[in-house]
Amino acid sequence: MHADHLFAACSNKTKIDPAVQSSETLYVRKVELPEDFIMGADISSVIALENAGVKFCGWDGNEQDLFKTLAESGVNYIRVRVWNDPFDEEGNGFGGGNNDVETAVLIAQRAKKYGLKLLVDFHYSDFWADPGKQMVPRAWKDMDVDTKAEALYQYTKDSLQKIRKTGVTIGMVQIGNETNARLCGETIWSNILKLMKAGSKAVREVIPKARIAVHFANPESGAYETYASKLKYYDLDYDVFASSYYPYWHGTLDALKHELDNITDKYEKEVMVVETSYAYRPDDTDFFGNTISDASAVTKNYPYTVQGQANSLVDVIDTVSQMKKGIGVCYWEPAWITVGHNSYEENKVLWEKYGAGWASSYAAVYDKADAGRYHGGSAVDNQALFDENGHPLESLKTFALVRTGNIIPLKAVAIKDVAISCDLNEEIVLPETVSAIMSDNSHQQVPVKWEEYDSKMMHENGVKQYVIHGEAEGMQATCYLSMIKFNFLKNYSFEDGELGNWKVTDNGKTEQAYIEKKATDSLSGEYHFHFWSAAANSVNFDLEQDLDDLKEGTYRYQISIMGGDGGNTSIYSYVKINGEIVKTEPSRITSYNEWNTAVINGISVSSGDKVTAGIHVECSGAGSGAWGKIDDALFNYDD
């Protein structure tokens, strides 16, 4: 297809702005896509933002309807979340856009004007629904599941009829949002599916041609097969198995493709990524902290730059396009920018009055534990595709340029941070080169010049981390230097990405026991040892490493673990000398991110001893199954 025709096909009604057909600064590789590939944008917060005074611009820098700018940039779908009743008894909005059905109608009218299709996302709650929170709407609180299913059916039907009256094309309807084994207060699959079937029935009656989507999160968990099998068993009528995919949380794109292709192979369903985003800058713009930043313990596969943001989006689009029935990608809240530029206090007034922040204080009547305590502004303003003044970023062009490509000369756009360790008894040696991240996300080694540092002081201060800055390719380079005691364990933090010298002895039938890459679940670095099992008393294993040729002396050993749902446990670290356990130290798992470190001191080793350090994990299991993470094993001289 000729490029001009291809650009025209990207949107149903609004032509691509000529300014979007190329970029002097953005590298975008071409991805072969069908004309009807969904290029979505969830801009559910837009009405609240505009009411709070936010204005958006077009590519010429002049004020313009956000919907028009999106359509001119290759977006063809608008996703809108719908909450049952996000208001308190006095009519004060809970925030997050105050997205009731009436707000969805306003968004639908704007989408229709520019030929954009609509994806309606029912949360079936009065406020945010996600894997950790699926609260029942207040009006349905005391209903049994059959009565609730009837209420959900009627609510879905009435809501869709109101939205349909705008004349917008409703292309897809979600019956739940990130419903990981929970929905609308229900946690038993038979009840969850009773509600889903009620929603599906309503969609088929009102908009027979619309796709029906189910939506789950955490593809890295490996649970999608379980979810899909439940949908099949209870005979749910649906078309699309949709996933969230945030690259800083949700594992690799290869794993995502594997999970969703498996759904297509076994259940013949279409698949898509219905939520994704990435940061174009590390810092905040609205005086309220962000989901990801330079301080976040997340996987950073791309630099926090406009080019890094575009590369992330291209990679997700490319991956979905290669799936056997991949139909599209939707970017989450690309326009949720700051409502003001002066102070937290001024912004707070706007967040509270118009619901333009993620939550207002009024949400406490529904969600006291979370929104009631941590209400505030946008946590994703640095992941928007517009800057803090409402001007579109070059990365917004990705939706259009990915169809034709925009190949420009490669240049370094960021310098990858360096992390090294140095024993207190060794000389500090910093690398002579660092990895420059190029505009196509490839890496090239470039020379670096480090600032002066006080080596003597670093050695004298003992175990500690230092930050040393330098310059490479005209950009700042950063080295995180950890002064450490020598660790005799190899691959101590599993950062090799494999077991290496570690060995696992499964004494039961532990379902999952492997090295996992997920920075948010690691004590340090990106990797850790992960375990999980659903059956009672199935978690029972030893993880250990032999230490060769230790000199005679006294040593200490420590290893850290966190997890939950353990029930009765027998968890302890241990040291064997010549095959016999000589010392142990009990440990425990309690809850997510609650790390427990067991320390064994006074390990006396003679010349020629064969030493093994390990951890024994045994759980009876409780709830949905015992799980945990193990990280940072240290075997040092005991000073």
N, C-alpha and C positions, 0 to 999 in steps of 0.2 A: 504494500500500500504506500502511496506517495505520502511524504511527511505532512503536507498541508491537510490532506484528507484524514490522516491519522490523528492529528491534533484536533480537528473538528469533531472526530468521533469520540473523543475523551469525555465529552459532556453532552447531555441530551439537547440542551437549548442554547447555552452561552458558549461562544467561541473562545478558544484559548487566546489570552492576551499576547500580542506579538512580543512583548517584553519577556514572556515566559519561554519562548521557543529557543532561547540560547542563554548562556551565562558565561561571562568572562572569568569568573572566579570559582565556579562550582564544577567539579569533576563528577560526571554521572555515567556509569556504564549502561549500555543498552540491555534491556531484558525483553525477550519476545513475549508479548502478552496478547490475549484475545481482546477484541474491542470492548466486550462487556465485563472485563475484569473489574471488580469492585475496588475503587479508590475512595475510601471513606474517611470522614472526619467527624468525630464526636465533639460537637460544640454546644453541649447541653447548658453550659453556664452563660451563654451569650446574652440572653435577655436580662439576667441579673447584672451582668457586667455593663451593658449599655445603660440600664437604669441608674447605675452608679457613676455614669459619666464617661465610661471608656469609649473611645472612638477608634475605628480601624481605617486603614488607608489601602488604596489600590497600588498598582505597580508604578504609577506616575507620581506617587507621593501625596496625592490628594485624598481627602476623606471619601470613603466608599463603603457600601454595604458589604459586610464580611462575607455573606453568602455569594455575592457577585465575584469577589476576589478569589474565593475558593474555587468556584466554577471556572473562572478564567485560568486557574492554575492546574486544572486537570482532575479536580475532585468531582466525583459523580454521585456520591451517596452522602447523606447526613445521618448520623446516628444520634438518637435522643433518648436519654433515660427517662423513665416515668415512675414516680413514687405515688403511693396512694394519697397520703395526706401529710405533706411536709410542713405543717403549720401547727402552732400551739392554739389553745382555746381563744386567745386574743387576736389571732390572725398573724402572729409573728412567724416569719419563715425560718426554717431550720438551717438554711444556707445551701451551699453546693449547687446554686442555681434555682432553688425552690421549685424543683422540677415536678410539678403536678401535671395533670392532663391538660389544663388550660395553657400552661407554658408550652407543652408539646404542640398544641394547636398553633400557637404563634410561630414556633419554629417551622412547623409544616408549611404554613403560609409563605414564609420567606423561601423555603426550599423549593416550593412549587414555582415561585416567580422566576427562578433561574434554572429550572429544568432538572433539579437535583432530586433523586429518589430518597426515600426515607427508610431508615432502619429503626424500628421502635423497640426499645429495650425496657421491658417490664421488670422491675426489681421485686415486685410484690412485697414491698415493705414501705414504711413511711420515710425511710432515709436510706443511707448507703447499705447495700448488700454486697458481700464479698466472701471469700472462703472462710474468713474468721467471724463473720457476722451475717446471719440470715434471720433477722427479727421479724416477728409477725406484726402486721399493721395493727394499730390500737383498736380499730373498729372490729377486727376479727379475733381479738385476743382470747375470748372465752368460747370460741366455736370449736366443736369437734371437727375432725378432718373432713367428714362428709359435708357438713354445713359450710366449712371453709372452702371446699372445692366448688360448691355451688356459687358462693360469693365471688370467688376468683373468676369463675366462668363469666358471670354477669358483669363484673368489673372490667374484664378484658374486652368483652363484647361492646359494652357501652363506650369505653375509652376509644376503641378503634373506630367506632361509628362517628364519634366526634371528630377524630383526626381525619378520617376519610372525607368528611364533608368539605374540607378545605380544597379538595381536588388534587392533592398531592398523590403521587404514585408511591404507595407503601410496598416496597420490594421485599422486605423481610421483617419478621417479628421475632424477638427473643422472648422465650417464656422462662424468665429467670436470668439472674446475673451472677456469674462465677459460683454456680451451685454445686460446689464440691461436697457431695453427699449430705447437703442440707438445703432446705428451701422453706422460707416463710414460717420459720419456727419448727419445722418438722425435720426429724433426723433418721427416720425409718424409711427405707427405700419404697416400700409399698405405699406409704403416705405421700412421700415426695412425688412419686409417679402419678398418684391420684390427682394431685394438684396440677402437675404438668399436663396431664391428659385433659383436664378441664380447660386450661389455657389454650392448648392445641385445638380443641373442639371449637372454641370461640373464634380463633383465627380463621379456621377453615370455613366457618359460617359467614363471617363478615368479608374476608378478603381471600377467596379460594385460591387465587393465583400467587399469593405471597409465599415466599419461603418461610418455613418455621425453623428457628434455630434454637438449639440448646447451647449453653455457654459454661465452660469450665476453665479453671486456672491451674497453674503449676504443672505444666507438661513434663517437667523434669522429675516429677514424683513417680512416674510410671503407672499412674492410677487410671489413665484414660480407658484402657481396655476394660477395667472393672466398671467404670461408669457406663460405657457403651453397652456392656453385657446386661446391665440392669435395665437400660432403656429398651433393649431388645426383649428381654424376658417379660417385661410388663407391657410390651406391644405399644410403645409410644409412637404416635404419628408425627414425624418430624423430617426435615430435609437436610439441615446443616449442623454439623458438629463443630462448634466454634471454640476457639481457644484465645486466652490472653497470652501475649508473649512480650515480656519486658526483658531485654537482653541482660540487664544488670541483675536480674533475679532468677530467670527461668531456664538456665542451662544453655546448651548449644542449639544452633539451628538444625544441625544434623539430627539431634535427638528429637526436636520438634517434628521434623519431617517424618522420622520413623514412627512416632506416636500417631500422627494424623493419617499417614498412608496406611497404617495398620487398621485404623477405623474404616477407611474406604475399602480395603481388601476384605474385611470380615463383615461389614455391615452396609457397604455400598452407599455410604453417605458422602455428600459434599463436605468440604472442610474449608475453614478460613481462620485468619487471625483477626479477631474483632477488637482487640486493644493492643496497641504498641506505642512506644514513644522513646525519645532519648534527649539528652541535654545538649544545648548549643553553647552553654556557658556554665561554669561551676558555681557562680555566685548567685545570690538571691536579689530580687528586684522589688519586692513588696513588703519587706520588713517582717516576713514570716518564713520560717525555715522550710527547706525543700526536701523532697524525697531522696534525691541524690545530689551529691556535691563532692568536692575533693576530700571532705572529711568522712564520707560515707564508706562503710565496709561492704562494698558491692563489687561485682565483676565489671571492670571497665575495659570492654573490648574495643572501644573507640574513644578518641579524645573528646573532651567536652567543647567542641567547636561546631560551627555551622556545617563544615565539611564532614566532621564525624557524625553529626546528626543525620545528614543526608546519606552517608554510607550505611548507617544502621538501617534506615528505612529501605534503601535499595536492596540490602541483603535479605530483609524480611520479605519484601515483594518477590525477589528472585526465588527464595526458598518455597514460598507458597505456590508460585507459578509452576514449579517443578513437581509439586504434589500431584498425585493421580487425578484428584478431583478438587484441586485448590481453586477457589473462586474469587478471593480478594483479601484485602488488608484494610483495616480501619485504624487511623491514628487517633489517639485519645487526647482530647482537649487541647488542640493545637493553638487555641486562641485564649486560654485562661491566663491572661497577663495581669499585671498589677492594676489596681483601681486608682492609685495615687502615687505620688513621687516624693512626698515631703516627710512623712513620719508614720510610725506604727499607730499612733493615737488617731491620726486623721483617717487612716485606712480602716481601722477597727470600726469607726462610726459607719462607714460605707458597707463593710462586711455585714454588720449587724442589721442595718436598715434594709439593705437590698438583697441579702443572701448571696453576695458575690464572693465570699470566701468559702473554704471547704466545709465549714460548719459555723453556726452562730451559737451564742450562749443559750438561745431558746431551745436548741435541740436537746438540752438536758432532760426535758420532760419525756423524751423517747429513748435517748441513748446517754444516760447519765455517766456511765463508766468511761466512755471514749470522747464523743463530741462535747459532752457536758464539761469535760476537763480541759480538752486540748483544742477548743474552737479557735478559729483564726482565718488566715488568708489562703492564697493559692500555694500549694506545695509543689506545683509543676510549672511555675512561671518560667523557669529556666529550661523547660522542655517544650515550650511553645514554638510554633513556626512563625511567630510574630515577635518583634522586639517589644520592649517595655512601653514604647510610644505607639504601638499599633501598626507599625510598618512591617510588611511581609519580609521575611528573611529569604535569602537565596535558596535555602533548603526547601521552602514551600514549592519551588519549581520542580522538585523531584517527581511529583505525581505525573507531570507531563513529560519531563526530559527522560525519564526511565524508559519511555516507549521508543525514543529515537537515539538516545545517548547524547552526551555532551563531553567529548574528549578534548581536554586541554592539556598543555604541558604539565607534567607532574612537578610538584614542589613539596617541600617539608612544611607540614601544617602544625606539628606538635612534636615534642620530645618526650619519649617514654621515660618515666621515672626509673631510677636504678635503686635496687635494694641489695645491700651486701652485708655480710657479717665478718667481723674480725676478732680473733681470739685476743684476749688481753695480753698474751705473751708474744703476739706476733706484730710485725710492722704493718701499718695501714697502707694499703695499695689501692688507690682509686682507679677505675677503668680509664683508658685513654680515649675510648670511643663510646658513644651512646647510640641508641636506636632512634632514628628520626622516623616519625609516622608520616608517610606521604599522602597526597590527596586521594589516592585510590585505596588507602588503608594498608598498603604494603609498607615494609620497614627497610630502611637502609642505615648502615653504620656510618656515623659521621664523627669527626674529631670534636673533643670537648675540652674546655679550659675551666678547671675548677678554681673556686676562690680559695684563699689561704685558710688553713684550719690549724688548731692547736693540738697536735698529736700527743704531746706529753700530757696535757690535761686530760685528754680522752682516755689514755691508759690509766692514769692515776685515779680517775673517778669511778672506776669499776664498771659493772654491767649497766649499760645505758644506751639509749638511741640518740643519734645526732642527725641534723639535717644540714647538708652541705650543698650550696648552690653553685652553679656554673653557667657557661654560655656555649651554645652549639647552634650553628646555622642562624645566628641572630636571635635565638630564643632561649629562655631560661631552662636550664637542666637542673634536676633535683636528684640528689643521692641521699637515701636513707641508710645511714651507717649504724649498725648495731654492734656494740662492743659486748662480747659474750665470753663466758667460760667455754672451753672446748667441750663439745658434745660428742661422745663416743658412739652415739646411735646415728646411723645413716638414714637419710630421708626422714628426719625426725618429725617433720610437719607434713609429710606426704606430698610435698610440692613437686616431686617428680611425676605426679599424676598416676602412679602405679605403686604396687606393694613393695617392689624392690627387695630389700633384705628382710622385710617383714613377712611373717607367715601366719596364716589363719587356720586354726583347728576347730572345725564345727562339731560340737559335742551333741547338738540337737538337730533341728531342721530350720535353721535361721534362713528366712526367705531372701533377705538382702544383706550382703556384707561385702562392701567394696569401697574403693576410693572414689569420692565424689568431689566435683568441682563446684563450689558454691561459697563465695566469700562471706555472705551474710550468715552462714551456718558454721564458719570456721573460727577458731580462736585466734589464728593468725594466718596470713596468706590467703590463698584461694581454695586449697584442698584440705580434706580431712577424711577420716575413715567413718563410713556411714553404716548403720545397721538398722534393720526393721523386720518385724515379723508379726503377723496377725494372730496366729494360733497360740493358745495358752501353752506356756512352758516350752516354746520352740526356740526362744532366744537363749543360746547357750554356746559360747565359743571362747577361745583363747586367741589373743593377738600378741605375738612376741617376736623378739629379734635376738639372735646370738651376737655377742660381742667378743671378737677375737683379739688375742694378744694384749690383754690389759696388763699394765705394769702393776707390780705389787703396790698396794696403797688402800686408802679409804675413799669410798665413793658415795654419791647420793643419786637417787633416781626419782623422777616425777613424771606423771602423765595425767592429762586432763580429759574429762568426759562430761557431756551434758545430754539430756534427753528427757523422756517422759513416758507415762502410761506403763510404768515398770511393774506395778503390783509388788509382790514380794521379790526382793532382789538379793543376789549374792554377787557383789561387784568388788573386786579388789585388785590392786596392782601387786606384782610379786617379782622377786629376784631369785633365780636358781643359780646355784654354784655346783658344778659337776653333776647336773641333773636333779639336784634336790632343792626344793624351795626352802630358802633360809630366812627370808623376810617377806612380810606382806603388809599392806596398808589398805583398810577399807575405803570404798568410795560409794557414790550414789548418783542416781539421776532423779531429777525433780520436775523441771519444766524447761521450756525453750529458753536458750541462751543463759541458763543458770549453770555455769561451768563449775565443776568440782575437781580440784587438783589434789591428788594423793601424793605425798612426799615420803620417801624412805631414806633415812639418813644412816650413816655408820655402816655401810656395806664394806666389809673387810675382804679384800681380794689378795690372794697369794700368787706368786709367780707360777704360771702354767695352769691356773684355774680356768675352766670353761664357764663363762657367765652368760646367762640369759635374762633379759628384762621383758616383762609382759604385763598384760591385764586380762583378768578373767571376768566375763560378763554373763550373768545368768539372771533371767527375769521370768516371772510367772505370767506377766502381761496383764494389762487392765485397759478398759476402754476400747479403743480401736486397734490396740496392739502396742507392744513395747517398741521403742525406737530410741536412737541416740547417735551421737557424734563423738569421735575420739580424736584428739589433736595434741600436738606439742609435747612429745616425749623427750625428756632430757636425762642424760646419764653423764654426770660430771664428777670431777674431784670434789670431795667433801672437805672444804676448808676448815 
